[in-house]
Amino acid sequence: MPSHLDNEQSMVAAAQAGDSDAFVALLNQYSRRIYRLGLSITGNRQDAEDVLQEASLKAYSAIADFRGDSRFYTWLVSIAVNEALGKLRKRALWKESSLDQPRENDEGSYIPLEIESWGEDPEKACLTHELQQILAEVIQKLDPKSRTIFTLRDVEKFSIEETAKLLGLTIPVVKTRLFRARLKLRDELTRYFGKDARNAMPTSRR
């Protein structure tokens, strides 16, 4: 049986040959995740919708230039991240957020995210809708750079190297920001759930 990757490569080839239905099929596989990514980075629903629309249009226009050096999703994420960061720059959030001085997000908007449990017992650590909301609120308290890094690494599961490449940052900076983000999230979650939350967050620099 053909693998999912083989099928995706076939759809990419068809899209590059001018098959718009193939491109729509590709996009439909990832549109929800791209919207969620945009929302996590910007903290704004309208911005997230714009990110999805603009990233989709740019990907469609540039599909012929996609060389297959990475997964199609990784390529699409790189476009979406640039669009989302553009939204932050317009609000001066990304520029004002220094690497050494985390900046609180005060918009107060959040969205439940599909975040995998960090616990070893899936049933015990099963995330309810309420917990999803709490996690999303806590993530929005991170400064924009840390929030973006955390989203790419721990939510979307990109590697440290991929995250650094997508954001144009060095690996040490990504590791440091991720470590700080995880510590902050752990401390914030402890306020909700007590000391057990301290064991729910990874704090290594992997």
N, C-alpha and C positions, 0 to 999 in steps of 0.2 A: 504493500500500500504506500502511496506517496506521502511523505511527511508534510506537516504543516508548513515547514520552511520551503520545501519544494513547491508547494501550492502557492505560497506567497511570491516566490521568485517567478513563477509562471504569470501571476497576476501583474507583477511589476513589469515584466517583459511586454505583456499585452497593453498595459497602460502607456508604456513608452512608445508602443507602436500606434498609439492614438485611440485605444479603446477606453472611452470615458467610463463605461460601465465597470470595467476592471478597476479603475482608479477609485470609483465610488465604493466598490466592494472592499478595497483595501482600507479606505478611510473609515468605513463603517465598523471595521474591526477595532479601531483605536480611538474613534471620536470621543467616546465617553471618558476614556483615560486622559486624552488631551485636554478636554474641558476641565476635568478634575485637577490636572496638573496646573493649568492656568489659574484656576480658582485658588489652589493652595498657595501659589506664588503671589498673586495679586490681592487675594482676600476680597475680591469684588466680583459679583456674578456677571455684571455687564461686561467687565473687562475680560472675564473668562470666556464669555460668548464671542467677544471680539477676537480673542486669541485663537479660538478654534476656527472661526471663519477665515481670519487672515492667514493663519498657518495652512489651512486647507487650500486656499487660493494660491499661495506661494508655492506649496508643494506641487500642485497641479501644473503651475507654470514652469516649474523647474524639474519635473519628473524625468525629462530626457537627459538631464545632467547627473542623475543619480547613478553612481557607478557600482553600487553593491559592495562597497568596502565595509559597510556595517549593515545591520538589520534595517529594514525600511522603517520600523518603529523608532529606532535610534535616530535616524535621519529626520524623521518627522518631529521628534521631541526637540532636536536641536533648533529647528525652525520655530517651534512653539515657545521654547525657552527664550529665544531672542525677542519674540513678540511680547511675551509676558514681561521681560525685563525692560523692554521699551515703554510699557505702561508704567512701570515703577519709576523709570527715569523722568517721565513726564510729570510725575508727582514728586520728583526729587527724593524719593525714598531710597533708591539704590545708591545714588551718589552720596547722600548724607550718611549712609550707614558705613562707618569705618570698620576695619577688621578688628580693632581693639576696643571699640565702644559700641556694644550692642544697643540697638534702638528699638524701643517698644512700638508695636503697631497699635494705633488707637482707633482704628476704624470700627472695631467691634463686630465685624462680619465674619462668619465662619460657615463651614459646610461639613457634614459628616464625611469622613474619608474612609476608604477601604484599606485599613492598615493591618498588616499581619500581626498576630500575637507574637510577643517576644518570649513568652513563657514556654516551658517545656511540656506542659499539659494543655493540649488544645481545648479540651472540654472545660477545664477549670478557668482557662483564660479567655473563653469565648467572649467576643466583644458584642455587647448589646448596642442597640441604637443610641441609647443615652450615653454610653461610654464613648461611642464614636463621636458624638457631639462634643463631649468634654475634651477628647483628644484634639479635635479640630480647633476648639477654642484655644487650647494650650499652644498648639503649633502656631496659631496666628499671633501669639505673644512674642515669638522669635523675631529678631530683626530680619529684614528681607533677604540678605545674603545667606544667613544661617538657615532660614526657612526653605530657601531654594535648594541648598545643599542637602538638607535633611530629607526633603521631598524626593529628590532624585536618588539619593543613596538608600534610604530606609523605607520609602514608600514604593518608589518605582523600581528599586533593586538594581540600579546601575552600579557598577564597580566604582571604587575610588578614582581609578584612572579615567574611566568614562565620564564621571562627574566633573573631574578637573578639566577634561577636554571640552565638554559641553559648555562650561562656564568661562573658559579661558583663564583658569586659575592654576596655581602650582599644586602638586599633590600635598606637600606639607600644609599649605593653607587650608585645603579641603579637609584634611585630617583634623587640624586644630579646630576649625569651625564646627565640624561634625561632632567632635568630642564635647565642645562647649554646649552645643545644641542639645545633645543627649543628656548632659548633666542638668541643664535648665529644665528640660521636659520632665526628667525624673523628679526634680525638686518640686515642680508645679503639680505633678500628679500626686506627689506625697501629700499635698495639701488636701486633695480629694479623698485619697484612699489609705492614708497612713503609711507606716513603714514598709508594708508589703510592696508598695509601688517602687521602692528603691531596687527591688530585685527584678522588676519588669522591664527595665531599660538597659540596653548594652552601654557600657562606658569605655570599652576598649577603643583604640584608634584604628581598628581594622577597616 
